[in-house]
């Protein structure tokens, strides 16, 4: 084991300066991340194929978002130069963690894997379980995201992950899962959220979550304590920024990326809100059309009822026909009378 550690330290020290060209060309294989990407991709493809075979359509843009934005971000975060250089520079590790915590969950949620899954399948049973409901409760999930990031950077967790591949994989999984706990319900069915969490409330929660997501970056930038300072100090470089400037750069990138993803997330919630209102209006219009058609079919029979002939002493008064919604006791009639 000592030989492996020594070899790892030697390989870290042997890394050349990170230039723009090396940033684009440096890649390494992460077997655990690759297995997760292949498994998620295969499960999603099976769901799409099942939908199409049943004669149902599935939006192409959702499939593209899941594979390109969701799984693509996972691959880039765990196998690109960010993963190659995260043991000698703090800022690649910081960017790597933000991508796993904020960007990848958003891409996966845009693919709507919960809507694609079978209603009685294991995935839907898992996300509707009591434990999942507690973890995805909006206030709980937002606190978990913030606590997860602060725990990583201001405990020995991060420094241990740099030197232990297994702990590093656990940290990456933690970031991805905590991010999904907040993002997936916000862009999915109402059943996954409390009844009070309507779309206006969702928009407010996403707005405040964007503010919360900026906290770790600000704290890292302004902290007088170096994050994993002992690790980076014992792995000296002859190139690149100092350890202090490296942490300042990493915190700035964390803050920038957190705010960069907040606006699209908020716009997506507004888009889902608009879609829900559009579908609700279309369903109400269809119901009104059905009730109007049923009323028009029953009207001739009512008009055929014989009426008594007017007497000479009592002149005939034209009967006034009341609008149907004034007497209708259903939900539509109540809405038309303004009782709802």
C-alpha positions, 0 to 999 in steps of 0.5 A, spaced: 500 500 500 505 504 501 508 503 494 501 505 491 501 511 495 508 513 493 506 512 486 500 516 486 504 522 489 509 521 484 504 521 478 501 527 481 508 531 481 509 529 474 503 532 472 505 538 467 502 545 467 495 545 466 494 549 459 488 550 455 490 545 450 491 540 456 485 542 459 481 540 453 485 534 451 487 531 458 482 525 460 482 519 464 477 513 465 473 512 471 470 505 471 465 507 477 462 513 473 462 509 467 458 504 469 453 508 472 453 512 466 452 506 462 446 503 467 442 510 467 443 510 459 440 503 458 435 504 463 432 510 460 433 507 453 429 501 455 423 506 458 423 510 451 423 504 447 417 501 452 413 508 451 414 507 443 412 500 443 406 502 446 404 507 441 406 513 446 410 519 444 416 521 448 419 528 447 426 528 443 428 534 447 427 530 453 432 524 451 437 529 448 437 533 455 438 526 459 444 524 455 447 530 453 446 535 459 445 529 464 450 524 463 454 528 459 456 532 465 457 526 469 462 524 464 465 531 463 466 532 471 469 525 472 473 523 466 476 530 464 482 534 466 478 536 472 478 529 474 486 529 472 488 535 475 483 535 482 489 532 486 494 538 484 489 544 484 483 546 488 479 549 482 478 543 478 476 539 484 471 545 486 468 545 479 467 538 478 463 538 485 459 543 482 457 540 476 455 534 480 451 537 485 447 542 480 448 541 473 448 534 472 441 533 476 438 539 472 440 535 466 437 528 469 431 532 471 430 535 464 429 528 461 423 526 466 426 519 468 420 519 473 415 520 468 418 515 463 418 510 469 412 505 469 407 507 474 408 501 478 415 500 477 420 500 482 423 507 481 416 510 482 415 506 488 422 508 491 420 515 490 414 515 493 416 511 499 416 515 506 423 515 506 423 519 499 418 523 501 422 526 507 428 527 504 425 530 498 421 535 502 423 542 499 425 545 506 429 538 507 432 537 501 435 544 500 438 544 507 441 537 505 444 540 499 447 546 503 450 542 508 453 537 504 457 542 500 459 545 507 461 539 510 465 537 504 470 543 504 470 544 512 471 537 515 477 532 513 472 529 508 475 533 502 482 532 504 481 524 505 477 524 498 483 527 495 488 521 497 482 515 497 479 513 491 473 510 494 472 516 499 472 520 493 467 516 489 462 516 495 463 524 495 461 524 488 455 520 489 453 524 495 453 530 491 449 527 485 444 524 490 443 531 494 442 535 488 437 530 485 433 530 491 431 537 490 431 538 483 427 532 481 421 533 485 421 541 482 421 539 475 416 533 476 409 531 478 406 534 484 405 527 487 412 528 489 411 534 493 406 537 499 400 539 497 402 546 499 408 546 494 404 549 488 408 552 482 408 559 485 411 556 491 416 552 487 419 558 483 420 562 490 423 556 493 428 555 487 429 562 487 432 562 494 435 555 493 439 559 488 441 564 493 443 558 498 447 555 493 452 561 492 454 560 500 459 555 499 463 559 494 462 565 498 465 562 504 471 558 500 473 565 497 473 569 504 475 563 509 482 564 512 482 557 513 485 553 507 481 547 504 485 541 504 491 546 505 496 540 508 494 536 502 496 541 496 502 544 500 505 537 500 504 536 493 508 542 491 507 545 483 512 549 479 507 552 475 500 555 476 497 559 482 499 559 489 495 555 494 491 561 497 490 564 490 488 557 487 482 557 493 480 564 491 479 562 484 476 555 486 471 559 490 469 564 485 468 559 480 463 555 485 459 562 486 459 563 478 457 556 476 452 556 482 449 563 479 449 561 472 445 555 473 440 558 478 436 562 472 435 557 467 432 552 473 428 558 475 425 559 468 424 551 467 420 552 473 416 557 470 415 553 463 412 547 467 408 552 471 405 555 464 404 548 461 400 545 467 396 551 466 395 550 459 393 543 460 388 545 466 385 550 461 384 545 455 381 540 460 376 545 462 374 547 455 373 540 453 369 539 459 365 545 458 364 543 450 361 536 453 356 539 457 354 544 452 353 539 447 349 534 452 345 541 454 343 542 446 341 535 445 336 535 451 333 542 449 329 540 443 325 535 448 324 540 453 321 545 448 316 539 445 313 539 452 305 541 451 304 548 454 297 550 456 293 555 451 293 562 454 286 564 456 283 571 453 283 574 460 291 572 461 295 574 455 301 570 454 308 572 457 314 570 453 318 565 457 325 567 459 330 562 458 335 562 464 342 560 462 344 553 464 350 555 468 345 559 473 342 552 475 348 547 474 350 545 481 357 542 478 364 545 478 363 548 472 357 551 473 359 554 480 366 557 477 361 560 471 357 563 477 363 566 481 362 561 487 369 558 486 
